[in-house]
Amino acid sequence: MGGVPMSVGDGLSWAWSKFKDNALILVVGFGVWAILSNLGFDSRVELNGEEYGFSYGIPFWGYVAPVVRLFSAIVAANMSLKVASGRQLEWNDIFSFPNFGASLLASFLTAVATGVGLILCFIPGIIMAFLLYYSVYFTVDKGMDGIAGMKASWATLSSHVGELFPFALTGVGLYILGA
């Protein structure tokens, strides 16, 4: 990826220093989108001719939440790219959607590709999630269209799997610890 390879420890140290400099707005921003993504849940199942269900929050929000999650990916990419490049975050970045149409398309198609991969045999879904992870980042940062962002993500990550896979495993581990 150019330059001297970074160790996972160095990457975490760098990320922590960037987070500390922007902690309040990042926590509030990601918190707002986490709440918006989970304002309601509705699940129904039929057993032996009887329908059972469970729901909480805003009725029918379970149908809106996937769309909200697509939007949140755009915001997360924008805020992360600004912090990584040393630009100052502003409060309106919490609701900023750069290159909206292309970013939304990349986010949607990445989710569909990952979902199909997970349904097919689980491992293809993990591979898709890994190789398409930067799709929205490319559309936000480089102003690419959605498909071009997906192709750029695939090309970048597939040519650097050995360097980036340890970072992905660390990210998954941190996610599991935080859940």
C-alpha positions in Angstrom: 0.0 0.0 0.0 3.1 2.2 -0.2 5.5 3.2 2.5 6.6 1.2 5.4 4.1 -1.5 6.5 2.3 -0.7 9.8 1.9 -3.2 12.6 -1.4 -3.8 14.1 -0.2 -2.3 17.4 1.1 0.9 15.6 -2.2 1.1 13.8 -4.2 0.9 17.0 -2.0 3.5 18.7 -2.4 5.9 15.8 -6.2 5.3 15.7 -6.5 5.8 19.5 -4.6 9.1 19.2 -6.9 10.3 16.5 -10.0 9.2 18.5 -8.8 11.0 21.6 -8.5 14.3 19.6 -12.1 14.0 18.4 -13.7 11.8 21.1 -16.8 13.8 21.9 -18.1 14.4 18.4 -17.2 10.8 17.4 -19.0 9.2 20.3 -22.1 11.5 19.8 -22.1 10.9 16.1 -21.8 7.2 16.1 -24.1 7.0 19.1 -26.8 9.0 17.3 -26.6 6.7 14.3 -26.6 3.6 16.5 -29.8 4.8 18.2 -31.4 5.7 14.9 -30.6 2.3 13.5 -32.2 0.5 16.5 -35.3 2.5 17.3 -37.5 -0.4 16.8 -37.6 -4.1 16.2 -40.4 -6.4 15.0 -40.2 -10.2 14.6 -42.9 -12.7 13.9 -42.9 -16.4 13.5 -45.6 -19.0 12.9 -45.6 -22.3 14.7 -48.3 -24.9 14.4 -50.7 -22.4 12.9 -50.2 -19.9 15.7 -48.4 -16.6 15.1 -46.0 -15.4 17.8 -44.2 -12.1 17.7 -42.0 -9.7 19.6 -41.5 -6.0 19.0 -40.2 -3.0 20.8 -39.8 0.7 20.0 -41.4 2.5 17.1 -43.8 0.2 15.2 -42.5 -0.9 11.8 -39.1 0.7 12.4 -37.7 -2.7 11.6 -38.5 -1.9 8.0 -36.9 1.5 8.1 -33.7 0.5 10.1 -31.9 -1.1 7.1 -32.2 2.1 5.1 -30.9 4.1 8.1 -28.0 1.7 8.4 -27.1 2.4 4.8 -27.0 6.2 5.6 -25.0 5.6 8.7 -22.2 3.9 6.6 -21.9 7.1 4.6 -21.6 9.2 7.7 -19.1 6.8 9.3 -16.9 6.9 6.2 -17.0 10.7 6.0 -16.2 11.2 9.6 -13.5 8.6 9.6 -11.8 10.0 6.5 -11.9 13.5 7.9 -10.3 12.4 11.2 -7.7 10.2 9.4 -6.6 13.1 7.1 -6.3 15.5 10.0 -9.2 17.7 9.1 -11.4 19.1 11.9 -14.7 17.4 12.5 -17.8 19.7 12.8 -21.1 18.9 14.4 -22.9 19.0 11.0 -20.7 16.1 9.8 -23.0 13.8 11.9 -25.7 14.4 9.2 -23.4 14.9 6.2 -23.7 12.6 3.2 -21.0 13.4 0.6 -21.5 12.0 -2.9 -24.9 10.7 -1.6 -26.3 8.8 -4.5 -23.1 6.9 -5.4 -22.3 6.2 -1.7 -25.8 4.9 -1.1 -25.6 2.7 -4.2 -22.2 1.3 -3.0 -23.5 0.8 0.5 -26.6 -1.0 -0.8 -24.8 -3.2 -3.3 -22.1 -4.1 -0.8 -24.9 -5.2 1.7 -26.6 -7.2 -1.0 -23.4 -8.9 -2.1 -22.4 -9.7 1.5 -25.9 -11.0 2.3 -26.0 -13.3 -0.8 -22.6 -14.6 0.1 -23.7 -15.3 3.6 -26.7 -17.2 2.4 -24.7 -19.2 -0.1 -22.2 -20.7 2.3 -21.2 -18.1 4.9 -17.5 -18.0 3.9 -18.3 -16.2 0.6 -20.2 -13.5 2.6 -17.1 -13.0 4.8 -14.9 -12.7 1.7 -17.3 -10.2 0.2 -17.6 -8.1 3.3 -13.7 -8.0 3.5 -13.1 -7.2 -0.2 -15.9 -4.6 -0.5 -15.3 -2.9 2.9 -13.9 0.3 1.4 -16.5 0.7 -1.3 -18.3 3.6 0.5 -14.9 5.1 1.6 -13.9 5.3 -2.1 -17.2 6.9 -3.1 -17.0 9.5 -0.3 -13.3 10.2 -0.5 -12.6 10.1 -4.3 -16.1 11.0 -5.6 -16.4 7.8 -7.5 -19.7 6.3 -8.6 -20.9 3.3 -6.6 -19.7 0.5 -8.9 -16.3 2.1 -9.4 -16.0 2.4 -5.6 -16.7 -1.3 -5.3 -14.2 -2.1 -8.0 -11.6 0.1 -6.3 -12.2 -1.5 -2.9 -12.0 -5.0 -4.4 -8.7 -4.2 -6.2 -7.1 -2.5 -3.3 -8.0 -5.1 -0.7 -7.5 -8.2 -2.9 -3.9 -7.0 -3.7 -3.1 -6.4 0.0 -4.8 -9.3 1.8 -1.7 -10.4 3.6 -1.1 -6.9 5.0 -4.7 -6.0 5.9 -6.1 -9.3 7.1 -4.5 -9.0 10.6 -6.2 -5.6 10.9 -9.5 -7.1 9.9 -9.2 -9.9 12.5 -8.3 -7.3 15.1 -11.3 -5.2 14.2 -13.6 -8.2 14.5 -12.1 -9.1 17.8 -12.6 -5.6 19.2 -16.1 -5.6 17.9 -16.8 -8.9 19.7 -15.3 -7.5 22.9 -17.4 -4.4 22.7 -20.7 -6.1 21.9 
